[in-house]
Amino acid sequence: MAARTEQAEGGSSGSPSPGSDVLTVGVDVGGTNIRAGVVDAHGEIIDSAAAATPQSADALEAAIGGCVAELAARHEVSAVGLAVAGFIDADRGLVRFAPHLPWRDAPVAARMAERTALPTVVEHDANAAALAERRYGAAAGASTVVFVAIGTGIGGALLLDGALYRGAYGVAPEFGHLRVVPDGRPCACGKRGCWERYCSGTALATTALELLGDPDQGPSVLHREAARDPGRITGQRVAGAAREGDPLARRAVAELGRWLGEGLSLIADVFDPPLVVIGGGVAGSAPLFLDEAREHYSTILTGAGDRPLARIRPAQLGPGAAVVGAAELAREHVTTRA
């Protein structure tokens, strides 16, 4: 993990803090993969397990339980935190809606606590990652932060004066489902033209496939792969081709960067943040598109040239941020109850 940083939330002291020897499991439940890790009190992932994300609720809960059981067999763990891409109620137990997961008004915390025999809390995945980045990573010490997690879709989190803003019903902020193109690409949420349909790993693959169908587009290493199986054209594959210099892949990545800047300008017009942190699985390819995003953001922002610009930084904790954040929340849960 990133270098540890002491912060205003709790300075260093000569005695161990409550829960300093507690190990917890954080689980990042994404639309494509489940990533679980045993996390210590310093935010270090000391062991991990993974599985593909099933399509039914029962199979999904069984897969999560399997990852937790695998880790609990090797470590003495005290609680589980789930980072979920969906709407979580204020008590952090109920998943109301998840565009890429099968849960609807599901008491996930209670079900998983019964399945694992461990106290379990649930948090929005972007919230969990944002808390981890504030404690250990790119947002260390910052009081107001917008966190944008780009993966299968887009997750968002907003820290105001160091506290998560959840909205009146616990579902804010859903940046990924801001409509940026009326009647645009269909989204799993039921709308069309959502931001995440143009700025995500899934969107990167969609854009590349659209470009492959353009008769004026030059040759690409992706043409042969798409002809054999269009399913081989994933966001990860497009990013890899872009790193290798493929012109079509680079064009697709530049398009993602432009849409990132477009969405960030909307967010900045509403919240005017001093810092934006870009995380999620696609953030590993940030050098390919972040300059494009910053440039587009800076030119279309309302009042561009006459107002301060937010710093736009890549996350430091990588794909493990949500795991660390969820485990931290689980640790807080058990130490508060102790």
Secondary structure, DSSP 8 states (H G I E B T S, - for coil): ------BTTB---SS--TTTT--EEEEEE-SSEEEEEEE-TTS-EEEEEEEE--SSHHHHHHHHHHHHHHHHTTS----EEEEESSEE-TTS--EEE-TTSS-EEE-HHHHHHHHHTS-EEEEEHHHHHHHHHHHHSTTTT-SSEEEEEESSSEEEEEEETTEE---TTS----GGG-B-STT-SB-TTS-BSBGGGTSSHHHHHHHHHHHHT-TTS---HHHHHHHH-GGG--HHHHHHHHHTT-HHHHHHHHHHHHHHHHHHHHHHHHH--SEEEEESGGGGGHHHHHHHHHHHHHHHSTTTTSS---EEEE-SSGGGHHHHHHHHHHHHHHHHH-
